[in-house]
Amino acid sequence: MGLNVAIQMDHVSSITIKGDTTFALGLEAQRRGHALFHYTPDRLSLRDGRATARIEPLELRDEAGKHFTLGAPKRTDLASMDVILLRQDPPFDMAYITATHILDRVHPKTLVVNDPASVRNAPEKIFVTEFPDLMPETLITKDPQEVAAFRAEFGEIVLKPLYGNGGAGVFHLTREDRNLTSFLEVFERLSREPFIVQRYLSDVRKGDKRIILIDGAFAGAINRVPAETDARSNMHVGGRAEPTELTEREREICERIGPELKRQGLILVGIDVIGGYLTEINVTSPTGIREVARFGGTDIAALFWDSVEDKVAAGRG
């Protein structure tokens, strides 16, 4: 089955291929004989009900520094594609939301992964609140008094932007920390959006586990251990990846959320678990599959394309 696959992403020249999940998905698609096309979100248009983009033929190579070749751009009706990978990184802002509305015009006849309506309705730090018994205590608010009361109740907290990503703007505050008011003032100036506050989980020093699910089923996992001088485990800010196995509690979490992910058309999802608590459900551009493969785990890119090809074939049928 040769498919036409368009990837909506941050420009391919900007990625670091060693750990880039979008790159890994593209390589596997190319290996299977699918034709790849590339475009950035700013090249997406909607006119007279038709979603188009200036797409470029894309060839990938697993060679740092010369990992891609792009052909000439051509304005193309996205309905002519078989699959579109919605893979640009957050922030999850109005530009991101607008892109999902445009892609709604071609999905599901053209399979958009993940489902744009579900991505729009399931931002990572809000979707997870549908499973409160699996989470640490969590507050979403813009009210400084509520944040202060939350810290008074739990002592140590983590404060972060509601729609941020990659560990940006994440702060660990103790009961005695005198910076809380200043942090809230900075957040107020930077954004009109609420922030999210969670009880600090000391088990984060042992690692923040990234678990990948394909079509609602467990596919692989890595543990991300924060640097000694940082509270964040994200690898691009110094976290260290290491192999891991799932605990019984982590399997229970996957089994609980898996059916809902499948129902919503969220084929590729990365969840974050610390000390047996679910902290995020990442649906926009989840990462981690190259790290899983590096430690000898499942070839998640292959599982992904098996699922996508089956869905395209079913749609054609």
N, C-alpha and C positions, 0 to 999 in steps of 0.2 A: 504494500500500500504506500504509494508515493504521495505525500501530502505537501501542500503549500502552507508554510508556517511563518507567520509574521510575529516578530518579537518587539513589543513596545517596552522600551527600556531606557535607562540612562545611557548616554552614548557609549558604544562598545569600546571606544578608545580610552574611556575613563576607568574601566574595571581592572581589578587585580585578579588575574585568572586563577591563581593558586587556590583561592577559597571562594570563587564566585559560582553560585548555584546556577544563575542564568546561563553562564558560559558552559557549565557541565550539561545542562539540558540541551543547549544548542549543539554541542558536540555529539551527543547521543542521537539527536534527531538527524544530524548530517550523516552519521554512521549508518543509519537505517535507510538512507536514500531520500529523505525529505528535503525539499527545497526551502532554504532559509531566506527571510527578508527582515530588514532592520529598519526601525524608525524610532525617533524620540517623541515624547508626548506633545511637544510644541508643533509637530508636523501633522497632528490629527485635526481633521476638519469635519464639520457637519453642514451639508447644504441640501436643501430640498428633501430632507429626510434620509439622505445617503451619507454614510460614514466613509470618509476617505483619508488617506495619508500619503505623504511622499515617501515611499519605501525604497530601500536599496537592496539588491541582491547581496547576500552575506555569505562569506566563506570563513570558517574558523580553523585555527591550528593551535594545538596545545604547546605553544612556544612563546614564552614570555618576551615581550617587546615586539613581536611580529605575529600576534595572535589572530589577526583578522584582515580580510580584504573586502572592501565594499564596491559594488558596481554603481552605475549611474542611477540617481534617484528618478522615480516616476510616480506621478500622481495615480493612485490605484484605489478602486472601490474595494473596501475591506470585505465586502460580501463575497468577493472572488477567492478569498483565502479559505482554507479548510480549518485552520487553527490560528488563534491569536494568543500569545502568551503575554499576560498583563504583568509586567515584571519591573516597572520602575520603582525605585526606592521611595519611601515616604520622605518628607512629612506628608501626612494625610490631611491635606488642606482642600480648599475649594477647587483648585486646579485638578487635584486627584479625583475629587468627586465628579467634576465635570467630565473627565475622561471616561469614568464608568458610565455616565449617562449616554455618552456618544456610542460607546461599545455596546450598550443595550440594543442599539438599532440593528446589530448584526447577529447577536447571540439569541438563540442557540443554533440557528442554521449554520453559522460559522461558530465553532466551539471556542468560547473565550475562557481561558483558564488563568485564575479562578473566575467563577461566575461574577460578572461586574456588579450585579445588584446585591449579591451576598457580600462582596468586598465592601461595597458602599455602606451596607447595613451592619457590618461586623468589624468595626475598628478594633484592633487587638486588645486594647486595655478596657474596652467596654463589653465586647462580646463575652469575655471571660467571666463577667459578673452574672451571666446566666447560670453559672455553676458555683454559687456562693459557698456551698459546703466543701468544695474542693480547694478554696482559696484561703490565703491569710486574710485577716481583717483588713478591709479596704474602704477608703473614703474617696469619693469624687466630688469636688466642690470648688467654689471660688471664694468661699467665706473664710477669712483668716481666723476668726474665732473658732470655727469648726475644726480647723487644722490644729490650733493650739490645744483644744480640748482632746483631740485624738492623741496628740503626743503626750498630754498629761495622763491619759488612760494607759498607753502602752509603753511610754518611755522612749524607746528607740524607734524611729520611723524612717521610711524612704519616701522622698518627695521627688516627683518627676512630671514632665509635661504629659498631658493626656494623649496628645497626638504626635509625640516625638518618636525617635527610633535610634537604634544603634548605641544606646547608652548616653546620648547627648542630654545634658541638663538633669542628670540623675544625682541626687544628693542623699547621703546617709547622715541623719541628725540624731544625736543623743539627747537625753532629757536635759542635760546641762548646757547644750550648745546654745550660744547667744545669737546665732546668725539666722534663726528662723524668720524673724520679721523682715530682715534684709532680703533673704531669699524670696519671700513672698512679694516684696515690693518689686524686685527684679522681674519675677514672673509676670506681675501685673503690667509692667511696662512693655514687655516683649510680646504679650499675647492677650487677647480678650477671652481665650478659652479657659475652662476649668483646669485644675491640675489633679493628679491622682496621688493619694497618700496610702501607704501600706505599712502594716507592722513589720519592723525589720526582722528578717530571718537570719539568725547567726549561722545557720547551716550553709549560707552562701559561701563561707570561707572554704567549705569542702567542695563547692562547685554549683553551678547553675546548669541543669541538664537541658539540652536542646533535644527534643524528641520529634522526629519527622513521621507524619502520617500521610499515606497515599490513599485517597478515596475512603477516608475514615479508618484505615487499618494501620497499625504500627509497621513502620518500615526500617527504622534505624535510629540511633541516638549517639550523642557525644556528650561528655561532661566538659564544662568550661569553667576553669578555676581562675578567679581574679588574681591580679598581681598583688603583692604584699602591700603596696601603697595605694590601692584602689578598691572601692566597694563594688565596682562594675566588673562583670565577667566577659563582656563582649570582646571578641578576639582582636578587633581592630583598635581597641584601646588598651591592649596588653594582656588580655585573658589568655590562658593556656588551654588548648584542647587536649583531651585524653580519652582513651577508650572507656566504655562503660557498659553495664548491663542494666536492664530494667528491674526495679524492685516490684514486689507484689502490689504495693500502693500505686506505683506508676502505671502498671498494667491496668489497674482498676480505673485510673483516670482516663487512659486511652479508650477503654471499653465504654465508659460513660459518655464521652464527648463524640466518639467516632460516628455513631448513627446520625447525629445532628450535622456534623461536617459533611457527610455523604448526602444528606437530604438537601443541603444548601448548595451543592455543586462546588464545594471547596476541596478540590482534588489534592493540592499540595499545601500542607499546613505544617508549621513548626510551632510546637508548644514549649513553654519554659516551665520547668519544675525545680523548686528549691526545697530540700528537706521534706519532700512529700506533699508540697503545696503547689498548686497550679497558679502561676503569676501572670502569664500572657498566652494568648492564642494568636499567632502571627499568620495572617492570611494575605497580606499585600505582596510582599516579595520575600518569603521565608528562605533562610539560608541554612547551610550546614551539611549538604549532601557530599561535597568534596572531602570534608573532614571525616565523615563516616567512612567513605571509600578508602581514604588514606590509612585508616586504622584497620583495614581488612573487613569492614562491614558490608552490608548489602549494597548492591549497585542500585541506588534509589532512582537514578536517572532512567535506568532501564524499566523499573517498575512504573515510573511515571508515564513513560511513552507506551507501555503495554496498556495502561488504563486509558490514555487518551485515544489511542488507535481503536480500542474496543468501542469507545463512545462514538467516535466518528463513524465507524462501520455500522453501529446500531442506528445512528441518525440517518445514514444513507439508506439503510434497509427500511 
